[in-house]
C-alpha cells in the first residue's frame, strides 16, 4: 500500500501526463502545419496545401509520440530502482552493434527523411515507386504505403525508392491517342476532336476539372491499322482519368454519328501470286 501511495501514484501521473501530451500534439501539430504550409505554398491550390500539411503532420505526430514514450519510460524506470546511466551506456553499445546489423533499416530512414524533405510526394498523391503504382495512404520514415486501383495495399520500404513518378502533383495531364482510319480526312477529324474537347471543357459538369482545354497536338503515328492522333490538356490533380474516360465516350459517339472510322486490326492473306485471290479479314 505504501509503495502504491508513493511510487505507484507517481508512475500513474507520468503515464497520464504522457498520454495528455500525445493528444495535445495530435491536436496542435496539424493546425501549426496547416498554417505554416499555407504560408509557404500560398500560390498552390487548397487541396495541395492540405496534402502537404497532412503528410508533415503524420510524420511529426509519430516522432512526437516516440519522444514522449521514451521520456516517459526513462522517467518511470528509476521508480522501479533501475539505474538509468548504466542502462543508457548498455543501450549505446548495443545500439552500435544493431546499427551495423540493420543497414537496410538505416537506409530506409535516411531515404524517407529526404522524400519528405524534398516533397517528392504527399498523402493522397498517385505515384509509381519501386515498380508499383497507387494512391499514397501513408508516408513514414521507414516505408510508404500505397493502395492500387485493384484495392491491394503495397508497403514499400523507402530504401527501395530509387525513382518516384508523381502523377498528380500540382496538376495532371490528359495524354490520349485516338486512332482513325487511313481513308479519313485528317483536317475534318482534327476539327471534330477539338470541337468535342471544347464542348466538354465548357460543360458545367466537367469544366471545373480542366486547367487547360485539351486539343490535338499532332498526328502521332502512322500505325498498321490506322492513324494515331495525340490529344493533350491539363486537369486538376487526379482528374485526368475520369476526364479521359468521358472524352473517349464522347469521341466514340460523335465518330459513330459522323461516320468517322475507328479502325481495328486488318490482315491481308495471299494465296499464291494471283491478286484476284487476295482476301482481307
Secondary structure, DSSP 8 states (H G I E B T S, - for coil): -HHIIIIIHHHHHHHHHHHHHHHHHHHHHHHHHHHHHHHHTTTS-HHHHHHHHHHHHHHHHHHHHHHHHHHHHHHHHGGGT--HHHHHHHHHHHHHHHHHHTHHHHHHHHHHHHHHHTT---TT-EEEETTEEEEEEEE-SSEEEEE-TTS-EEEEEGGG-S-EEESSSS-EEEEEEEEE-TTS-HHHHHHHHHHHHHHHHH-TTTGGGBSS--EEEEEEEE-SSSEEEEEEEEESTT-HHHHHHHHHHHHHHHHHHHT--------EE--TT-GGG-EE-
